[in-house]
Amino acid sequence: MIRIAQIAPLYEDVPPRRYGGTERVIAALCDGLVARGHDVTLFATGGSQTDARLESVISASLRTRMEPSEMADIGGHLHLRMLADVYGQASDFDVIHSHIDLTTLPFVESSVTPTVLTLHGRLDTAAIQRVLPMYPGVPLVSISDHQREAVDGLPVDWVATVPNGLDLGAYQRQRRGSGRYLAFVGRITQEKRPDLAVEVARRTGWPLRVAAKVDPVDVAYYHDEIEPLFDSDDVDYVGELDEADKPAFYAGAAATLFPSDWPEPFGLVMIESLAAGTPVIALRRGAVPEVLEHGISGFICDDVDEMTDAVGGLQDIDPAACRRRAEEFGVDRMCARYERVYDAVLERSATHAASARAAITPS
């Protein structure tokens, strides 16, 4: 049994009411670790639901209680306040596991309790590449091997790659539908390229249904570029779905289009779709080749022409093969991998402590 502190971002509840990939992974990890006999404390919003012990940092998620401008001004301070509280009681835990990226780093070196930091976002930003090398001894976890490539050559301490895992039971139990449409799920944002999904549907003659949210920063992009496309191509835009509605949405599709055009660190949409038995047609970006098996659970494409051609090969994909691939990203496998990470950093911490004691013990 390991005493573990899990630190979640405060922008969404754990799990989120709707969109929020990192928070869904944290929720699955906490519940899975509790089921495996560990003593887990989750530091998160008061609206969170967990089998772990919940330490409510704020009463409700920042996204529900603040305007975007307020989140930018106050959100950073609230995360620092949370980290100060967690590390103030660090001796109560064997391991601290943070999911809030760079903000955690200044607290790590002053604590005798080891920290594991999972990086959930892209690493090709100036902030990441300037700050990470300042903390070369912090144990880092990537969520895909590709995610690490942006910091190749920098003095950082990767201890493992742990692919994201979810509780996929509701998707796996969903009966496959008639497959009368192509699906796009996620966010309406330029890097996710919903315009390419529209283009594939237009070229193939398939109806397109879009279940996606529009963040405040993307409202202008949606109104100026995407809404006219949806109107002209008769796209069925259903908005943001909650967790209860997503399995049927995926299962009713012939395929899920994943034209994401950025270094995607993982892509939870893909494993959700596969768990429902629905193949994925994706661009070869980021972690896509680590999730999909080309020609078995979907198609990995280099451009929109190949995505269009792939629609014609969907009859060759077995829904059972899609579901089997999704099982590789279940909660138990994720938790088992993190247990090995915790064991490794605890062993390292004990070795360092023993070496320090030996260095000050008179011969």
N, C-alpha and C positions, 0 to 999 in steps of 0.2 A: 504493500500500500504506500503510495506516494502522496504527500500533501502538496497540492498544486494550486497556485493562483493563476487564473486566466483573466487577462485584461482585454476588454473589448472596446472598440470605438463607441462613442456616445451619440453618433449621428442617427443611429437606428436602434430599435429594440433588438434583443437576442431571443428568439429569431425575429426578423423584421416582419411587419404586417404584410408588406408586399415585396418590393424590390430591395435587395441588399445581400449580395453574395457572401461577403466576408462574415457577416453576422449569422447567416444560415450555417456556414461551416463551423463557426465557434459553437453554436447551439448544439450541433450534432456531436462535436468533439467533447463538450462538457458532459452531455448525457451519456455518451458512450464510455467515457472514462469512469463515471460514477457506476455504471453497470458493470464495469470490470473491477470494481472494488476500491477505487481510489477516492481520496478525500479532496474534493474539488470546490474551490470558492471562485465564483464568477463576479468580477467587478464590472458593472454594466449599468444600464438605465433601469429605473424602477418599473418600467413596463415589460421587462424581460421575463420569460418563462423558462425555467431550467430545473433539472433534477439536482443540480449542484446547489451549494449554499450561495444565495444571492446577496451581494453587497451593493445596495443601490447608491450610485454616485449622484445621480440626479433623478427627479421623479418621473420624467418623461423624456423621450428622445429629442435631441436638438432639432431634428427636422420637423417635429410636430409643434415645438414650442417657440421657435425663433424664425425670423425672416433670414434669407440667405446672407444678407449683409451682417446681421448679428452673429450668425454662425462663424463667419470669417473673423470677426472681432473678438468674440468671447469663447468660441469652441476650443481654440488652442490653450487658453488659460485653464479651462475646465479639465482638459486632459492632463495638463501639468499638475493640477490639484489632485486628481485621481492618482497619478503616479507617485506623488509625494506621500499620499496616504498608504498606498500599497507598500512602498519601500520602507515606510516607517514601521510597518509590522512584518517586515521580511522574515524575521526569525520564526514566525508562525508557519512558514512554508519550507518545503524541501526544494521546490523549483518554482520560479515565476515565469509564466509563459505569456508574452505580450504579443498583441496583434495590431499595435498602433504605430509601427514603423519608427521613423527617425526620432520622434519625441521621446521614446524610451531610453535612447542611448546614454544620455548624460547620467542617468540614475544607476546604470548597471555596475560600473566599476567601483562604486562606493559601497556595494552590498556584498556580504559574504554568502548570501543565498544566490545560487547561479540563476541566470536568466536565459531563456530561449526566446529568440525573436523571430517570428514568422513574417516574412515580407510578402504581402499579398498583392502589391501593385507593380507597376512597371518600374524598371530600374535604369532606364536610359535618360533620366533627367539630370540636370546639372546639380540639383540639391543632393540627390542620392550619391552621385559620383564624387562630390566634394566632401560629404559628411561621413559616409561609411568608412573610408580609410582612416578616419580619426579614431576609430574604435576597432582595431584589428583583432582584439581578443574576444569580442562578443559572439557567442554561438548563434549562427544564422541558419534558418531553414527556408528553402525555396519551395514553391508549389509546382514548379516544373524545372526541368534541366535547362530549357531554353531561356527561362527568366534570368539565369545567371550570366548569360553571354554578354549582357550589357556592361558588366563589371569585371570581365575577364582581365586578369593582370593586376587588379587592385588588391591590396593586402586585407582581405576579408576572410572570415572563418566560417566556411560552410560546413555544417555537421551532417546535413542530410537534405535530400529532396523528398518531401511528403506531398503527394498529390492530394488535392481536395477530395473530401468525401462527404456524402449526404445520406440522410435517411431516405432511401428511394422506394420504400415499400408501397406508397400510394401510386407511384408511377408504374411499378412492376405489376401491381394488381389490376391495372387499367386494361380493359379489353380494347384491342385495336379497332379503330373505326374504319370507315370505307375509303379513307385516303383521297378525299376530293379536293384538297387544297394544299398549297405550300404555306409553311409557317415561318414567321420571323418573330423572335422573342428577345426582349432585352431592353435597351435604351435607344431612344431616338437621338443619336449623336453622330457627329461626322466620322469618328473613328470606327463606329459599328457598321457604317455604310448601308443603311436601309435603302438607299437609292439603287444599289446593286441588286438587292432582293426584288425590287420592283422591275428592274430590267430583266432579270431571269424569268420572272413570271410573265412579263410582256412577250418575251421571245418564245416561250414554250406554250403560251395560251392557257396556263394554269391560273386559277384564282389564287390570290395572295391574301392571307389573313395575318394581321400584325397585332401582337400583344406586347405593348411596350410603354414605358413611361417617358415623360419629357421633363428633364431636370430644368430648374430655372435658368441655368446658364445656356441651355440649348433651345429655349423658346423661340428665339429669333431664327435659328437654323431650321427649326420645324416649320414655322409659318412661311418663311421665305423660300425654302427649297424642297421640303418633304411634303408638306400639306398639298401643294399643287400637283405633285406627282401622284399622291394617293387619290386625289379627286379625278385627275385625267385618266388614271388606269383603273378606276373603280376598285380600289383596295379596301378591304374590310378592316378598318382600324378599330379594334375593340378596346384599346386603352390598356392600362396596367391591370393584370389579373392577380388575384390573391392566390395563396398556395393551394387552396382547395379546388380551384378551377383549372390550374395549369395541367394536371395529368390528362384530363379529357381533351384539352386543346392540343397537346402534343399527339395523343393517340389518334386523333381524328385527321392528322395530316399525312400526306404521302411522304413528305420529307420536311425537315427543318433546315432552312437556309441560314448559314453562318458566314456571311461575307465580311467578317471583321477584318479591317485593314490597318492593324497596328500590332505591335508585339504583345499579343494577348498572353498574359501570364498563365492562364488556365482555360477558363470558359465553361462555367457550370451549365449553361444552356445545353451544351453537347451531351453531358451525361444525363441530364433530365430527359432529353429527347430519346436517347438510346434506351433508358430504363423503361420508357413507354413503348418500346419496340419500333420506334420511328427513326429511320436513318437520317444522317446529317450530311449535307453538301456544304463544304467549307473551303475558304481560301487557305492556302498554305502560309499561315502566319503564326508566329509565336509558338505556343504549345500545341497547336492543332494536331501535328503528327504524333504527339505523345498520347493523345486521347482517342483519335479515330484510327481505325484500321482500314486503309484504302481498299475498296472493293468488297469489304466484309461487313463493316458497320456503317459505311457511307462512302463518300468520295472526297478526296483531298485535291483541290484544283489550284491552278496557277493564275487563272484569270476568269473573267465572266463568261468567256466562250466555253471554257471547260465546265464551268458550273451549269451552263445551259445544256451542254451535251450530257452531263451526268444525270439530268432529270430523266432522260430516255433510258437509263440503265437501272432505274429504281426497282424494276421487277426482279432483278438479280440479287437483291439484298434480302436476306432472311431476317424477319423481325426477331426470331429467337437468338440470332447471332448478335443483334444489337443489344438485347437484354443481357446476354452473357458478358459483353464488353462492359456494360454499365456496372456489373457486379465487381469489377476491378476497382471501383471507386466508392465502395460502400463504407459505412462508418467503422465497422470492426477493423478493416484493413488500415484505415487512417489511424485509428487509435493504437493499433499494434505498432505501427511505425513510430508514432510519437512516444510510446513507451520506451522504445529502443533509444530514441533521442534523449529522453529524460535520464535513462540509465547511463548513457555515455557522458552527459554533462555532469551528473552526480559523481561518477567515477573520476572524471577529470578534476572536479573540485576537491575531492578527497585526496587525490594525489598531490595537488598543489598545496593543500593545507599541510600534508605530511612533510612535504619538502621544506615548507616554510618553518615548521617546527624543528626539523633537523638542522636547519641553517642557524638557528639561535640556541640550540642545545649545546652546552659545553662538552667537549670530548673528554 
